[in-house]
Amino acid sequence: MAKVVTFGEIMLRLAPQGFLRFSQANSFDAIYGGGESNVAVSLANYGVDVDFVTRLPKNDIGECAMMEMRKRGVGVDKIVWGGDRLGIYFLETGAVSRGSKVVYDRAHSAIAEIESGMIDWDAVFDGCEWFHWTGITPAISQGSADVCLEAVKAASERGITISTDLNYRAKLWKYCDAAHREAVMTELTSYCDIVLGNEEDAEMHFGIKPEGITVQTQGHDVKAEAFLSVCEQMMDKFPRAKKVITTLRGSISASHNTWAGVLFDGKTLFQTRQYQITDIVDRVGGGDSFMGGLIYGLLKYPEDDQNALDFAVAASCLKHTIKGDANLVTVSEVEKLMGGDASGRVAR
């Protein structure tokens, strides 16, 4: 199977135990994760040869982040070292009617202060057939946006398949105004063959809106057909894109979501079954687990978009049962759920 490279930030995640609020916490659980690193871990679990590229501080915490990736089977030899600190985010896990909260502490992180020329993309892309980035990386700083642009240009020159998860994060885009943000994301996305994004991503980055619904009004009754107009508009704006995909999350409560997916190839709108995810353990990384499953599915089933999409949704559904950022499931577990077995029986 093809070699994959992902590029972005890995952070230290600090969270109160269970469902405690920040104000109740006397200790925090420490986990490492980030959008592109989570995708890399998923792919490694599925047996894909994958490298994660980032910039880490040369200290004990940076080493711990690197070792977390290495122990999951992700290639780390293309990581560059420098800067003073690892980015941190604090997570308060919500329940029922109380949503989760995230507080970022990632200013002046190692990757926020990355500069053009620090990464040897010729070496990184040697033998690579797929490159993945997310909209989180260019949101960190102008420097990280510039390096991301270096990456997509280098990948494009080599004929490498390029994918993105648009991942709009309002709390991150601080260094520029909305017009500059749109220009940055438009240029980067123009190089992409595979584009994943929900309706909020499309609207906030490009002003593209679905017909007849908004993020706030759709509730849990999410209709896949409503997103066809978004997919068509995205393909009109980005003619290189071969597939536009969106996840369909219906939020009944913080503990109960519905989950499905849609893929549009320019002609056919593929849809999945809708999963009921109750008693959510951890929804952070849900989109990343979908992207990891989608990349694997498209590589394994290159002529079967429906099967690839079904794999992605089932993989992400299982991620909601796992504590932490990364999806630690196997191909057989995903295929079992795809086959309709959601019993959760003990495997003996």
Contacts in CASP RR format, 6 or more apart in sequence:
PFRMAT RR
TARGET T0000
AUTHOR 0000-0000-0000
METHOD contacts of the structure
MODEL  1
MAKVVTFGEIMLRLAPQGFLRFSQANSFDAIYGGGESNVAVSLANYGVDV
DFVTRLPKNDIGECAMMEMRKRGVGVDKIVWGGDRLGIYFLETGAVSRGS
KVVYDRAHSAIAEIESGMIDWDAVFDGCEWFHWTGITPAISQGSADVCLE
AVKAASERGITISTDLNYRAKLWKYCDAAHREAVMTELTSYCDIVLGNEE
DAEMHFGIKPEGITVQTQGHDVKAEAFLSVCEQMMDKFPRAKKVITTLRG
SISASHNTWAGVLFDGKTLFQTRQYQITDIVDRVGGGDSFMGGLIYGLLK
YPEDDQNALDFAVAASCLKHTIKGDANLVTVSEVEKLMGGDASGRVAR
1 47 0 8 1.000
1 48 0 8 1.000
1 49 0 8 1.000
1 299 0 8 1.000
1 300 0 8 1.000
2 48 0 8 1.000
2 49 0 8 1.000
2 128 0 8 1.000
2 129 0 8 1.000
2 130 0 8 1.000
2 161 0 8 1.000
2 299 0 8 1.000
3 48 0 8 1.000
3 49 0 8 1.000
3 50 0 8 1.000
3 51 0 8 1.000
3 127 0 8 1.000
3 128 0 8 1.000
3 129 0 8 1.000
3 130 0 8 1.000
4 40 0 8 1.000
4 43 0 8 1.000
4 48 0 8 1.000
4 49 0 8 1.000
4 50 0 8 1.000
4 51 0 8 1.000
4 128 0 8 1.000
4 129 0 8 1.000
4 130 0 8 1.000
4 131 0 8 1.000
4 132 0 8 1.000
4 295 0 8 1.000
5 50 0 8 1.000
5 51 0 8 1.000
5 52 0 8 1.000
5 53 0 8 1.000
5 78 0 8 1.000
5 124 0 8 1.000
5 125 0 8 1.000
5 128 0 8 1.000
5 130 0 8 1.000
5 131 0 8 1.000
5 132 0 8 1.000
6 36 0 8 1.000
6 37 0 8 1.000
6 39 0 8 1.000
6 40 0 8 1.000
6 50 0 8 1.000
6 51 0 8 1.000
6 52 0 8 1.000
6 53 0 8 1.000
6 131 0 8 1.000
6 132 0 8 1.000
6 133 0 8 1.000
7 36 0 8 1.000
7 52 0 8 1.000
7 53 0 8 1.000
7 54 0 8 1.000
7 131 0 8 1.000
7 132 0 8 1.000
7 133 0 8 1.000
7 137 0 8 1.000
7 147 0 8 1.000
7 148 0 8 1.000
7 151 0 8 1.000
8 34 0 8 1.000
8 35 0 8 1.000
8 36 0 8 1.000
8 37 0 8 1.000
8 52 0 8 1.000
8 53 0 8 1.000
8 54 0 8 1.000
8 111 0 8 1.000
8 133 0 8 1.000
8 134 0 8 1.000
8 136 0 8 1.000
8 137 0 8 1.000
8 144 0 8 1.000
8 148 0 8 1.000
9 34 0 8 1.000
9 35 0 8 1.000
9 36 0 8 1.000
9 37 0 8 1.000
9 54 0 8 1.000
9 87 0 8 1.000
9 106 0 8 1.000
9 109 0 8 1.000
9 111 0 8 1.000
9 112 0 8 1.000
9 136 0 8 1.000
9 137 0 8 1.000
9 140 0 8 1.000
9 144 0 8 1.000
10 32 0 8 1.000
10 33 0 8 1.000
10 34 0 8 1.000
10 37 0 8 1.000
10 52 0 8 1.000
10 54 0 8 1.000
10 56 0 8 1.000
10 65 0 8 1.000
10 68 0 8 1.000
10 69 0 8 1.000
10 86 0 8 1.000
11 32 0 8 1.000
11 33 0 8 1.000
11 34 0 8 1.000
11 65 0 8 1.000
11 86 0 8 1.000
11 87 0 8 1.000
11 88 0 8 1.000
11 89 0 8 1.000
11 106 0 8 1.000
11 109 0 8 1.000
12 30 0 8 1.000
12 31 0 8 1.000
12 32 0 8 1.000
12 61 0 8 1.000
12 65 0 8 1.000
12 86 0 8 1.000
12 87 0 8 1.000
12 88 0 8 1.000
12 89 0 8 1.000
13 30 0 8 1.000
13 31 0 8 1.000
13 32 0 8 1.000
13 33 0 8 1.000
13 88 0 8 1.000
13 89 0 8 1.000
13 90 0 8 1.000
13 91 0 8 1.000
13 284 0 8 1.000
13 324 0 8 1.000
13 325 0 8 1.000
14 28 0 8 1.000
14 29 0 8 1.000
14 30 0 8 1.000
14 88 0 8 1.000
14 89 0 8 1.000
14 90 0 8 1.000
14 91 0 8 1.000
15 28 0 8 1.000
15 29 0 8 1.000
15 31 0 8 1.000
15 90 0 8 1.000
15 91 0 8 1.000
15 92 0 8 1.000
15 93 0 8 1.000
16 22 0 8 1.000
16 24 0 8 1.000
16 25 0 8 1.000
16 27 0 8 1.000
16 28 0 8 1.000
16 29 0 8 1.000
16 92 0 8 1.000
16 93 0 8 1.000
17 25 0 8 1.000
17 27 0 8 1.000
17 28 0 8 1.000
17 29 0 8 1.000
18 93 0 8 1.000
19 93 0 8 1.000
19 94 0 8 1.000
19 95 0 8 1.000
20 92 0 8 1.000
21 92 0 8 1.000
22 90 0 8 1.000
22 92 0 8 1.000
22 101 0 8 1.000
22 103 0 8 1.000
28 90 0 8 1.000
31 323 0 8 1.000
31 324 0 8 1.000
31 325 0 8 1.000
32 64 0 8 1.000
32 65 0 8 1.000
32 68 0 8 1.000
32 69 0 8 1.000
32 325 0 8 1.000
33 65 0 8 1.000
33 68 0 8 1.000
33 324 0 8 1.000
33 325 0 8 1.000
33 326 0 8 1.000
34 136 0 8 1.000
34 285 0 8 1.000
34 288 0 8 1.000
34 325 0 8 1.000
35 134 0 8 1.000
35 136 0 8 1.000
35 165 0 8 1.000
35 167 0 8 1.000
35 285 0 8 1.000
35 288 0 8 1.000
35 325 0 8 1.000
36 52 0 8 1.000
36 54 0 8 1.000
36 132 0 8 1.000
36 133 0 8 1.000
36 134 0 8 1.000
36 136 0 8 1.000
36 137 0 8 1.000
36 288 0 8 1.000
37 52 0 8 1.000
37 54 0 8 1.000
37 69 0 8 1.000
37 74 0 8 1.000
37 325 0 8 1.000
37 326 0 8 1.000
38 285 0 8 1.000
38 288 0 8 1.000
38 289 0 8 1.000
38 325 0 8 1.000
38 326 0 8 1.000
38 327 0 8 1.000
39 132 0 8 1.000
39 165 0 8 1.000
39 288 0 8 1.000
39 291 0 8 1.000
39 292 0 8 1.000
39 295 0 8 1.000
40 50 0 8 1.000
40 51 0 8 1.000
40 52 0 8 1.000
40 69 0 8 1.000
40 72 0 8 1.000
40 74 0 8 1.000
40 75 0 8 1.000
41 69 0 8 1.000
41 72 0 8 1.000
41 74 0 8 1.000
41 326 0 8 1.000
41 327 0 8 1.000
41 328 0 8 1.000
42 288 0 8 1.000
42 289 0 8 1.000
42 291 0 8 1.000
42 292 0 8 1.000
42 293 0 8 1.000
42 296 0 8 1.000
42 315 0 8 1.000
42 326 0 8 1.000
42 327 0 8 1.000
43 50 0 8 1.000
43 292 0 8 1.000
43 293 0 8 1.000
43 295 0 8 1.000
43 296 0 8 1.000
44 50 0 8 1.000
44 72 0 8 1.000
44 73 0 8 1.000
44 74 0 8 1.000
44 75 0 8 1.000
45 72 0 8 1.000
45 327 0 8 1.000
45 328 0 8 1.000
45 329 0 8 1.000
45 330 0 8 1.000
45 331 0 8 1.000
46 292 0 8 1.000
46 293 0 8 1.000
46 296 0 8 1.000
46 330 0 8 1.000
46 331 0 8 1.000
47 331 0 8 1.000
48 295 0 8 1.000
48 296 0 8 1.000
48 299 0 8 1.000
50 74 0 8 1.000
50 75 0 8 1.000
51 74 0 8 1.000
51 75 0 8 1.000
51 76 0 8 1.000
51 77 0 8 1.000
51 78 0 8 1.000
51 124 0 8 1.000
51 128 0 8 1.000
52 69 0 8 1.000
52 74 0 8 1.000
52 75 0 8 1.000
52 76 0 8 1.000
52 78 0 8 1.000
52 79 0 8 1.000
53 78 0 8 1.000
53 79 0 8 1.000
53 80 0 8 1.000
53 119 0 8 1.000
53 124 0 8 1.000
54 79 0 8 1.000
54 80 0 8 1.000
54 110 0 8 1.000
54 111 0 8 1.000
55 79 0 8 1.000
55 80 0 8 1.000
55 81 0 8 1.000
55 82 0 8 1.000
55 83 0 8 1.000
55 110 0 8 1.000
55 111 0 8 1.000
55 114 0 8 1.000
55 118 0 8 1.000
55 119 0 8 1.000
56 62 0 8 1.000
56 63 0 8 1.000
56 65 0 8 1.000
56 66 0 8 1.000
56 79 0 8 1.000
56 80 0 8 1.000
56 81 0 8 1.000
56 82 0 8 1.000
56 86 0 8 1.000
56 110 0 8 1.000
56 111 0 8 1.000
57 81 0 8 1.000
57 82 0 8 1.000
57 83 0 8 1.000
57 84 0 8 1.000
57 85 0 8 1.000
57 86 0 8 1.000
57 110 0 8 1.000
58 81 0 8 1.000
58 82 0 8 1.000
58 83 0 8 1.000
61 85 0 8 1.000
61 86 0 8 1.000
62 86 0 8 1.000
62 110 0 8 1.000
65 86 0 8 1.000
66 76 0 8 1.000
66 79 0 8 1.000
69 75 0 8 1.000
69 76 0 8 1.000
70 76 0 8 1.000
72 326 0 8 1.000
78 119 0 8 1.000
78 123 0 8 1.000
78 124 0 8 1.000
80 114 0 8 1.000
80 118 0 8 1.000
80 119 0 8 1.000
82 110 0 8 1.000
83 110 0 8 1.000
83 113 0 8 1.000
84 108 0 8 1.000
84 110 0 8 1.000
85 108 0 8 1.000
85 109 0 8 1.000
85 110 0 8 1.000
86 109 0 8 1.000
86 110 0 8 1.000
87 105 0 8 1.000
87 106 0 8 1.000
87 109 0 8 1.000
87 110 0 8 1.000
87 112 0 8 1.000
88 104 0 8 1.000
88 105 0 8 1.000
88 106 0 8 1.000
89 102 0 8 1.000
89 103 0 8 1.000
89 104 0 8 1.000
89 105 0 8 1.000
89 106 0 8 1.000
90 102 0 8 1.000
90 103 0 8 1.000
90 104 0 8 1.000
90 105 0 8 1.000
91 100 0 8 1.000
91 101 0 8 1.000
91 102 0 8 1.000
91 284 0 8 1.000
92 100 0 8 1.000
92 101 0 8 1.000
92 102 0 8 1.000
93 100 0 8 1.000
93 282 0 8 1.000
94 100 0 8 1.000
94 101 0 8 1.000
94 254 0 8 1.000
94 255 0 8 1.000
95 254 0 8 1.000
95 255 0 8 1.000
96 253 0 8 1.000
96 254 0 8 1.000
96 255 0 8 1.000
97 253 0 8 1.000
97 254 0 8 1.000
98 254 0 8 1.000
99 254 0 8 1.000
100 254 0 8 1.000
100 283 0 8 1.000
100 284 0 8 1.000
102 171 0 8 1.000
104 171 0 8 1.000
104 172 0 8 1.000
106 112 0 8 1.000
106 140 0 8 1.000
109 140 0 8 1.000
111 137 0 8 1.000
111 140 0 8 1.000
111 144 0 8 1.000
112 140 0 8 1.000
112 141 0 8 1.000
112 143 0 8 1.000
112 144 0 8 1.000
113 141 0 8 1.000
113 143 0 8 1.000
114 141 0 8 1.000
114 143 0 8 1.000
114 144 0 8 1.000
114 147 0 8 1.000
115 143 0 8 1.000
115 146 0 8 1.000
115 147 0 8 1.000
116 143 0 8 1.000
116 146 0 8 1.000
116 147 0 8 1.000
116 150 0 8 1.000
117 147 0 8 1.000
117 150 0 8 1.000
118 147 0 8 1.000
119 147 0 8 1.000
119 150 0 8 1.000
119 151 0 8 1.000
121 150 0 8 1.000
121 151 0 8 1.000
121 154 0 8 1.000
121 155 0 8 1.000
122 154 0 8 1.000
124 151 0 8 1.000
125 131 0 8 1.000
125 154 0 8 1.000
125 155 0 8 1.000
125 158 0 8 1.000
125 160 0 8 1.000
128 155 0 8 1.000
128 158 0 8 1.000
128 160 0 8 1.000
129 160 0 8 1.000
129 161 0 8 1.000
130 160 0 8 1.000
130 161 0 8 1.000
130 162 0 8 1.000
130 163 0 8 1.000
130 295 0 8 1.000
130 299 0 8 1.000
131 151 0 8 1.000
131 152 0 8 1.000
131 155 0 8 1.000
131 160 0 8 1.000
131 161 0 8 1.000
131 162 0 8 1.000
131 163 0 8 1.000
132 162 0 8 1.000
132 163 0 8 1.000
132 164 0 8 1.000
132 165 0 8 1.000
132 291 0 8 1.000
132 295 0 8 1.000
133 148 0 8 1.000
133 151 0 8 1.000
133 152 0 8 1.000
133 162 0 8 1.000
133 163 0 8 1.000
133 164 0 8 1.000
133 188 0 8 1.000
134 164 0 8 1.000
134 165 0 8 1.000
134 166 0 8 1.000
134 167 0 8 1.000
134 291 0 8 1.000
135 164 0 8 1.000
135 165 0 8 1.000
135 166 0 8 1.000
135 167 0 8 1.000
135 168 0 8 1.000
135 169 0 8 1.000
135 185 0 8 1.000
135 188 0 8 1.000
136 167 0 8 1.000
136 169 0 8 1.000
136 172 0 8 1.000
137 144 0 8 1.000
137 145 0 8 1.000
137 148 0 8 1.000
138 144 0 8 1.000
138 145 0 8 1.000
138 148 0 8 1.000
138 149 0 8 1.000
138 184 0 8 1.000
138 185 0 8 1.000
138 188 0 8 1.000
139 145 0 8 1.000
139 169 0 8 1.000
139 172 0 8 1.000
139 173 0 8 1.000
139 181 0 8 1.000
140 172 0 8 1.000
141 175 0 8 1.000
142 175 0 8 1.000
142 176 0 8 1.000
145 184 0 8 1.000
145 188 0 8 1.000
148 188 0 8 1.000
149 187 0 8 1.000
149 188 0 8 1.000
152 162 0 8 1.000
152 188 0 8 1.000
152 191 0 8 1.000
152 192 0 8 1.000
153 191 0 8 1.000
155 162 0 8 1.000
155 191 0 8 1.000
156 162 0 8 1.000
156 191 0 8 1.000
161 193 0 8 1.000
161 194 0 8 1.000
162 191 0 8 1.000
162 192 0 8 1.000
162 193 0 8 1.000
162 194 0 8 1.000
163 192 0 8 1.000
163 193 0 8 1.000
163 194 0 8 1.000
163 195 0 8 1.000
163 196 0 8 1.000
163 291 0 8 1.000
163 295 0 8 1.000
164 188 0 8 1.000
164 189 0 8 1.000
164 192 0 8 1.000
164 194 0 8 1.000
164 195 0 8 1.000
164 196 0 8 1.000
165 196 0 8 1.000
165 197 0 8 1.000
165 287 0 8 1.000
165 288 0 8 1.000
165 291 0 8 1.000
166 185 0 8 1.000
166 189 0 8 1.000
166 195 0 8 1.000
166 196 0 8 1.000
166 197 0 8 1.000
166 201 0 8 1.000
166 202 0 8 1.000
166 205 0 8 1.000
167 197 0 8 1.000
167 201 0 8 1.000
168 200 0 8 1.000
168 201 0 8 1.000
168 204 0 8 1.000
168 205 0 8 1.000
170 204 0 8 1.000
173 181 0 8 1.000
176 184 0 8 1.000
181 205 0 8 1.000
182 205 0 8 1.000
182 206 0 8 1.000
182 207 0 8 1.000
185 205 0 8 1.000
185 206 0 8 1.000
186 205 0 8 1.000
186 206 0 8 1.000
186 237 0 8 1.000
189 195 0 8 1.000
189 205 0 8 1.000
189 238 0 8 1.000
189 241 0 8 1.000
190 238 0 8 1.000
190 240 0 8 1.000
191 240 0 8 1.000
192 238 0 8 1.000
192 240 0 8 1.000
192 241 0 8 1.000
193 240 0 8 1.000
193 241 0 8 1.000
193 242 0 8 1.000
193 243 0 8 1.000
194 241 0 8 1.000
194 242 0 8 1.000
194 243 0 8 1.000
194 245 0 8 1.000
194 294 0 8 1.000
194 295 0 8 1.000
194 298 0 8 1.000
195 234 0 8 1.000
195 238 0 8 1.000
195 241 0 8 1.000
195 243 0 8 1.000
195 244 0 8 1.000
195 245 0 8 1.000
196 244 0 8 1.000
196 245 0 8 1.000
196 246 0 8 1.000
196 247 0 8 1.000
196 287 0 8 1.000
196 290 0 8 1.000
196 291 0 8 1.000
196 294 0 8 1.000
197 244 0 8 1.000
197 245 0 8 1.000
197 246 0 8 1.000
197 247 0 8 1.000
198 246 0 8 1.000
198 247 0 8 1.000
198 249 0 8 1.000
199 209 0 8 1.000
199 210 0 8 1.000
199 213 0 8 1.000
199 214 0 8 1.000
199 215 0 8 1.000
199 227 0 8 1.000
199 230 0 8 1.000
199 246 0 8 1.000
200 215 0 8 1.000
202 208 0 8 1.000
202 209 0 8 1.000
202 210 0 8 1.000
202 230 0 8 1.000
202 233 0 8 1.000
202 234 0 8 1.000
203 209 0 8 1.000
206 234 0 8 1.000
206 237 0 8 1.000
208 230 0 8 1.000
208 233 0 8 1.000
208 234 0 8 1.000
208 237 0 8 1.000
209 230 0 8 1.000
210 226 0 8 1.000
210 227 0 8 1.000
210 229 0 8 1.000
210 230 0 8 1.000
211 226 0 8 1.000
211 229 0 8 1.000
212 226 0 8 1.000
213 223 0 8 1.000
213 226 0 8 1.000
218 226 0 8 1.000
218 250 0 8 1.000
219 250 0 8 1.000
219 251 0 8 1.000
219 252 0 8 1.000
220 250 0 8 1.000
220 251 0 8 1.000
220 252 0 8 1.000
220 257 0 8 1.000
220 258 0 8 1.000
221 250 0 8 1.000
222 248 0 8 1.000
222 249 0 8 1.000
222 250 0 8 1.000
222 258 0 8 1.000
222 260 0 8 1.000
222 274 0 8 1.000
224 248 0 8 1.000
224 260 0 8 1.000
224 261 0 8 1.000
224 262 0 8 1.000
224 269 0 8 1.000
224 271 0 8 1.000
225 269 0 8 1.000
227 246 0 8 1.000
227 248 0 8 1.000
227 262 0 8 1.000
228 264 0 8 1.000
228 269 0 8 1.000
230 244 0 8 1.000
230 246 0 8 1.000
231 244 0 8 1.000
231 246 0 8 1.000
231 262 0 8 1.000
231 264 0 8 1.000
231 266 0 8 1.000
231 269 0 8 1.000
232 264 0 8 1.000
232 266 0 8 1.000
234 241 0 8 1.000
234 244 0 8 1.000
235 241 0 8 1.000
235 244 0 8 1.000
235 264 0 8 1.000
235 266 0 8 1.000
242 265 0 8 1.000
243 263 0 8 1.000
243 264 0 8 1.000
243 265 0 8 1.000
243 298 0 8 1.000
243 305 0 8 1.000
244 263 0 8 1.000
244 264 0 8 1.000
244 266 0 8 1.000
245 261 0 8 1.000
245 262 0 8 1.000
245 263 0 8 1.000
245 264 0 8 1.000
245 294 0 8 1.000
245 309 0 8 1.000
245 312 0 8 1.000
246 261 0 8 1.000
246 262 0 8 1.000
247 259 0 8 1.000
247 260 0 8 1.000
247 261 0 8 1.000
247 287 0 8 1.000
247 290 0 8 1.000
247 313 0 8 1.000
247 316 0 8 1.000
248 258 0 8 1.000
248 259 0 8 1.000
248 260 0 8 1.000
248 261 0 8 1.000
248 262 0 8 1.000
248 274 0 8 1.000
249 257 0 8 1.000
249 258 0 8 1.000
249 259 0 8 1.000
250 257 0 8 1.000
250 258 0 8 1.000
250 259 0 8 1.000
251 257 0 8 1.000
252 258 0 8 1.000
254 280 0 8 1.000
255 278 0 8 1.000
255 279 0 8 1.000
255 280 0 8 1.000
256 276 0 8 1.000
256 277 0 8 1.000
256 278 0 8 1.000
256 279 0 8 1.000
256 280 0 8 1.000
257 277 0 8 1.000
257 280 0 8 1.000
257 283 0 8 1.000
257 320 0 8 1.000
258 274 0 8 1.000
258 275 0 8 1.000
258 276 0 8 1.000
258 277 0 8 1.000
259 274 0 8 1.000
259 275 0 8 1.000
259 277 0 8 1.000
259 313 0 8 1.000
259 316 0 8 1.000
259 317 0 8 1.000
259 320 0 8 1.000
260 271 0 8 1.000
260 272 0 8 1.000
260 273 0 8 1.000
260 274 0 8 1.000
260 275 0 8 1.000
260 313 0 8 1.000
261 271 0 8 1.000
261 272 0 8 1.000
261 290 0 8 1.000
261 309 0 8 1.000
261 312 0 8 1.000
261 313 0 8 1.000
262 269 0 8 1.000
262 270 0 8 1.000
262 271 0 8 1.000
262 272 0 8 1.000
262 309 0 8 1.000
263 269 0 8 1.000
263 270 0 8 1.000
263 305 0 8 1.000
263 306 0 8 1.000
263 308 0 8 1.000
263 309 0 8 1.000
264 270 0 8 1.000
265 305 0 8 1.000
268 305 0 8 1.000
270 305 0 8 1.000
270 306 0 8 1.000
270 309 0 8 1.000
271 309 0 8 1.000
272 309 0 8 1.000
272 310 0 8 1.000
272 313 0 8 1.000
273 310 0 8 1.000
273 313 0 8 1.000
275 313 0 8 1.000
275 314 0 8 1.000
275 317 0 8 1.000
277 317 0 8 1.000
277 320 0 8 1.000
280 320 0 8 1.000
280 321 0 8 1.000
281 320 0 8 1.000
281 321 0 8 1.000
281 322 0 8 1.000
281 323 0 8 1.000
282 319 0 8 1.000
282 320 0 8 1.000
282 322 0 8 1.000
282 323 0 8 1.000
282 324 0 8 1.000
283 320 0 8 1.000
284 324 0 8 1.000
284 325 0 8 1.000
285 319 0 8 1.000
285 324 0 8 1.000
285 325 0 8 1.000
285 326 0 8 1.000
285 327 0 8 1.000
286 316 0 8 1.000
286 319 0 8 1.000
286 320 0 8 1.000
286 327 0 8 1.000
287 316 0 8 1.000
288 325 0 8 1.000
288 326 0 8 1.000
288 327 0 8 1.000
289 315 0 8 1.000
289 316 0 8 1.000
289 318 0 8 1.000
289 319 0 8 1.000
289 326 0 8 1.000
289 327 0 8 1.000
290 312 0 8 1.000
290 313 0 8 1.000
290 315 0 8 1.000
290 316 0 8 1.000
291 312 0 8 1.000
292 312 0 8 1.000
292 315 0 8 1.000
292 327 0 8 1.000
293 311 0 8 1.000
293 312 0 8 1.000
293 315 0 8 1.000
293 316 0 8 1.000
293 334 0 8 1.000
294 308 0 8 1.000
294 309 0 8 1.000
294 311 0 8 1.000
294 312 0 8 1.000
296 311 0 8 1.000
296 315 0 8 1.000
296 331 0 8 1.000
297 307 0 8 1.000
297 308 0 8 1.000
297 311 0 8 1.000
297 312 0 8 1.000
298 305 0 8 1.000
298 308 0 8 1.000
300 308 0 8 1.000
300 311 0 8 1.000
301 307 0 8 1.000
301 308 0 8 1.000
301 311 0 8 1.000
310 338 0 8 1.000
311 334 0 8 1.000
311 335 0 8 1.000
311 338 0 8 1.000
314 334 0 8 1.000
314 335 0 8 1.000
314 337 0 8 1.000
314 338 0 8 1.000
315 327 0 8 1.000
315 329 0 8 1.000
315 334 0 8 1.000
316 327 0 8 1.000
317 337 0 8 1.000
318 327 0 8 1.000
318 329 0 8 1.000
318 333 0 8 1.000
318 334 0 8 1.000
318 337 0 8 1.000
319 327 0 8 1.000
319 329 0 8 1.000
322 328 0 8 1.000
322 329 0 8 1.000
END
